[in-house]
Amino acid sequence: MSRLRRQVSANTANVVETKNLNEIKGKTGNLYESISIVAKRANQINVSLKEELHNKLEEFASHTDNLEEIHENKEQIEISKAYERMPNSALLATQEFLEDKIYYRKNEDDLFS
């Protein structure tokens, strides 16, 4: 099990909860900047989970070009269901952000005066 999946299974709810916008804004001083950080982290999480899932499912892939009926593999179905039950990447990123687990920095060239 990957580090990310262990983290997910340990302490993240799979339901959307209302968040305090002042708490989110307070981390950076700007709500939109905070949301941008969360969105970028959510994308990173999504990409890594997608790669991990594809790597696991690749083990079951058949590379032959026949027209026979494809039989479903129970292990493949269980792996897919486990990933479907995982919380949304935006929920994970928001939780990481609120727990100060995301490293981010401001690029001074991008700031407008």
N, C-alpha and C positions, 0 to 999 in steps of 0.2 A: 504494500500500500504506500502510495506516495506521501510525502510530507504534507502536501496541500490537502489531500483527502483525509489524513489523520486529523489535521487542524479543523477541517470542516465537520467531521463527525464528532469532534470533541465538544464544541461549544456554540454552534451556530443554529439558530432556529430556522425552520424552512418556511416561515410565514413572514409577511411584510408587517412591520410595526411602525407606528408613527415615531418620527425622530424629532428632536428639538432643533429647529433651525438655528437658534442662537448658539447652541453647542457646536454645531457644524461650522457656522460662520466664525466662531471664536478661535478655531484652530489656525486660521490663516488671516482673519480680519476681513475676508471677502467671501461671501456665500458662493458666488459663481466660480471663484478660484478653487474653493473646497470641493465643489461639485465636479469641476474639471479633473481634479486629482483623483477623486473617487472613480470617475468614469474611466480614466486611463488605467487605474489599477484593476477595475472590473474587466477591461479588455485583456489585460495581461493574464488574469486568472482564467478567463474564458479560453484564450488561446492555449494555455498550458493544459487545461482539462481536456480540451478537444484533441490535442496531440496525444495525450496519455490514453484517451479512449480509443482513438484510431490505432495506436500501437497495440493495444490489447486485442482489439477486434481483428487486426491484421493476422494474428495467429490462426484465426478461423477462416481466413479468406481462401477461396478456391480459385486458382489461376488457370483453370481449364475452360475452354470454350465449348461446352456441351450444352445441349438443350434439355438435359434431364432435370427433373424437379429437384429443387434445392431443399434439403431437409434442415429444419431449424435445430440449432444446437442449444441445449438447455443452459450450458455455461455462458454462451454468448448472450442469451436473453437475460440471464441474471446480471451480467456485467452491465448491460444496457440499462436495466431497471435501477441498478444501484446508482448510476450516474444521473438518471432522471429524478431520483429522490433527493439528490443533493440540492442545497440551497442555490438560488440564483447568484451569479457572480457579482451582481450589483449589491446584493445583501451582504455577501462576504466582504467586498471592498469597503462598504460603509462601516461594517463592524471593525475592520482593521483600522480604518481611518479614525474612528472614535476612540479606539484603544491605543492610539499612537504607534501602530505597528507598520506604518507606511513612511518610508523616507522620501522626502521631496525637497526640492530647493527652487528658489526663484531665480530666473535668469534675468539679470538686470537689464539686458539689451531689449527684452520684451516688454518692459514696463513703460507705460505712457505717463508723461508728466502732466 
